[in-house]
Amino acid sequence: MAHDHGSHNHGHSHGDDHGHGPGHNHAHAGGHGHSHAPTDFGARFLWAAALNTAFIIAEVIFGLKANSLALLADAGHNFSDAISLVLSWAAWWLAKRKPGGNFTYGYRGASIMAALFNALLLMVAVGGIVWEAVQRFNSVQPVQGDLVMWVAGAGILVNGFTAWLFAQGQSDLNIKAAFAHLAADAVVSAAVVVAGLAMIFTGWAWLDPALSIVVSLVIVWGTWGLLRDSVRLSLQGVPPHINAAKVKAFLEGLDGVSGVHDLHIWGMSTTEVALTAHLIMPAGHPGDDFLRHLAEELSHHHGIIHATVQIETGAHACALESEDMV
């Protein structure tokens, strides 16, 4: 669901500060043209966490009864997901709070922290699964394949349904993290069903730990992109869907602009992108219409909803003009 909001802009004149010459102008332009996730995602996080918790209890009980490492490992994996879902819900709730006090951006950054923690938690859970599987190879034990198959089959339904709750909103890295976790769980459950069926017909108990390792590798492969993107955002890197070179070229091509420096693009949250830049305009401040056009173009064509630009005439050297300066 896309919303287009009006742009806002401000112009200020300041004296000599921040290493700039006297009489330089600051201009702020912000526009909104981004996609919002459905407003009921908070409830979806809680529903998904509750369903996963109930299934975890069932997996532990029947995993012990069936002597299945695959089920117990999947229960541990689901437990990490339940924690992740609660964290994602908390981040979603914090992101809705209004800015104020010492948090002038609000708490939008909590969504980035949750996405990073989710990815790391999943990697740790996978490491535990692989470790247990290797240990099990040294002492292969009989497994009740039929019980494994039925419990894992229920897992496909539970995880498939909860993943479907987050099928929309993939532009939000936090929603994407929840979907990745739950979709991975559904894949794990499907693989466990296959293993249970194979053990019934062949009696090969080693399939149980072997499958745990294979599924772990699949999860790592599917989670790597989430980990990479969340680390990038946590380090205030340019969000993966933003082309920094195109943004700079757009700014340099604006009428009256002879140069651009001190350009920074970062994620305020998993869905909102901010930009700051210094524009050299020898003719002076271009007026509010220029700023309004700038805000709309950055919002609609580059996905940047909060932009702050500083106008300079180039008469005095800017202390931040060097590419090495931050």
Long-range contacts (C-beta under 8 A, 24 or more apart in sequence): 1-35, 1-36, 1-38, 2-33, 2-34, 2-35, 2-36, 3-32, 3-33, 3-34, 3-35, 3-36, 4-32, 4-33, 4-300, 5-31, 5-32, 5-33, 6-31, 6-32, 7-31, 7-32, 7-291, 7-292, 7-295, 7-296, 7-299, 8-295, 9-288, 9-291, 9-292, 9-295, 11-285, 11-288, 11-291, 18-319, 18-320, 19-318, 19-319, 19-320, 20-312, 20-316, 20-318, 20-319, 21-315, 21-316, 21-317, 22-316, 24-310, 24-311, 24-312, 24-313, 24-316, 25-284, 25-285, 25-310, 25-311, 25-312, 26-308, 26-310, 26-311, 27-285, 27-291, 27-308, 27-309, 27-310, 27-311, 28-291, 28-307, 28-308, 28-309, 29-291, 29-292, 29-294, 29-295, 29-298, 29-307, 29-308, 29-309, 30-295, 30-305, 30-306, 30-307, 30-308, 31-295, 31-296, 31-298, 31-299, 31-300, 31-305, 31-307, 32-299, 32-305, 33-296, 33-299, 33-300, 33-303, 33-305, 34-171, 34-271, 34-272, 34-299, 34-303, 34-305, 35-169, 35-171, 35-271, 36-271, 37-168, 37-169, 37-171, 37-172, 37-175, 37-271, 38-168, 38-169, 41-92, 41-166, 41-169, 41-175, 42-89, 42-92, 42-93, 44-165, 44-166, 45-85, 45-86, 45-88, 45-89, 45-92, 45-178, 46-85, 46-89, 47-162, 47-165, 48-85, 48-162, 48-165, 48-166, 48-178, 48-182, 49-82, 49-85, 49-86, 49-89, 51-158, 51-161, 51-162, 52-78, 52-81, 52-82, 52-85, 52-158, 52-159, 52-162, 52-182, 52-185, 53-82, 55-154, 55-155, 55-158, 55-159, 56-82, 58-151, 58-154, 59-151, 59-155, 62-147, 62-151, 63-151, 65-144, 65-147, 66-143, 66-144, 66-147, 66-148, 66-151, 67-141, 67-142, 67-143, 67-144, 68-143, 68-144, 68-147, 68-148, 68-192, 68-196, 68-208, 69-132, 69-133, 69-136, 69-208, 69-209, 69-212, 70-148, 70-152, 70-192, 70-195, 70-208, 70-209, 70-211, 70-212, 70-215, 71-148, 71-151, 71-152, 71-192, 72-132, 73-128, 73-129, 73-132, 73-133, 73-212, 74-152, 74-155, 74-185, 74-188, 74-189, 74-192, 76-125, 76-128, 76-129, 77-122, 77-125, 77-126, 77-129, 77-184, 77-185, 77-188, 77-219, 78-155, 78-159, 78-185, 79-125, 80-121, 80-122, 80-124, 80-125, 80-181, 81-122, 81-181, 81-182, 81-185, 83-121, 84-114, 84-117, 84-118, 84-121, 84-122, 84-177, 84-178, 84-181, 85-178, 85-181, 87-114, 87-117, 87-118, 88-114, 88-115, 88-118, 88-174, 88-175, 88-177, 88-178, 90-114, 91-115, 91-174, 92-174, 95-269, 105-268, 108-268, 108-269, 108-272, 109-268, 109-269, 110-269, 111-172, 111-173, 111-174, 111-269, 111-270, 111-271, 112-173, 112-174, 112-230, 112-233, 112-234, 112-267, 112-269, 112-270, 113-234, 114-174, 114-177, 115-173, 115-174, 115-176, 115-177, 115-226, 115-229, 115-230, 115-233, 115-270, 116-227, 116-230, 116-231, 116-233, 116-234, 118-174, 118-177, 118-178, 118-181, 118-226, 118-230, 119-177, 119-223, 119-226, 119-227, 119-230, 120-227, 122-181, 122-184, 122-219, 122-223, 123-220, 123-223, 123-227, 126-216, 126-219, 126-220, 126-223, 129-212, 129-213, 129-215, 129-216, 130-212, 130-213, 130-216, 132-209, 132-212, 133-209, 133-210, 133-212, 133-213, 133-216, 134-209, 134-213, 136-208, 136-209, 136-212, 137-206, 137-209, 137-210, 140-205, 140-206, 140-209, 141-205, 142-205, 143-199, 143-205, 143-208, 145-195, 145-196, 145-197, 145-198, 145-199, 145-200, 146-196, 146-200, 147-196, 148-192, 148-193, 148-195, 148-196, 148-199, 148-208, 149-192, 149-193, 149-196, 149-197, 149-200, 150-196, 152-189, 152-190, 152-192, 152-193, 152-196, 153-189, 153-193, 154-189, 155-185, 155-186, 155-188, 155-189, 155-192, 156-186, 156-189, 156-190, 156-193, 159-183, 159-185, 159-186, 159-188, 159-189, 160-186, 171-241, 171-271, 172-270, 172-271, 173-226, 173-229, 173-230, 173-233, 173-270, 173-271, 174-270, 175-270, 176-226, 176-270, 177-226, 177-230, 180-222, 180-223, 180-226, 183-222, 184-218, 184-219, 184-222, 184-223, 187-215, 187-218, 187-219, 188-215, 188-219, 191-215, 233-266, 233-267, 233-270, 236-264, 236-266, 236-267, 237-266, 238-265, 238-266, 239-265, 239-266, 239-267, 239-273, 239-303, 241-303, 242-273, 242-302, 242-303, 242-304, 243-302, 246-302, 247-275, 247-298, 247-302, 247-304, 250-297, 250-298, 250-301, 250-302, 251-277, 251-279, 254-279, 254-290, 254-294, 255-286, 255-290, 256-281, 256-282, 256-283, 256-286, 256-290, 257-281, 258-282, 258-314, 259-314, 261-318, 261-320, 261-321, 261-322, 261-323, 262-310, 262-318, 262-320, 262-321, 262-325, 264-326, 265-304, 268-306, 272-305, 272-306, 273-303, 273-304, 273-305, 273-306, 274-304, 274-305, 274-306, 274-307, 274-308, 275-304, 275-306, 275-307, 275-308, 276-307, 276-308, 276-309, 276-310, 277-307, 277-308, 277-309, 277-310, 278-309, 278-310, 278-312, 278-318, 278-320, 278-321, 279-309, 279-310, 279-311, 279-312, 280-312, 280-313, 280-314, 281-311, 281-312, 281-313, 281-314, 282-313, 282-314, 283-313, 284-311, 284-313, 285-311, 286-311
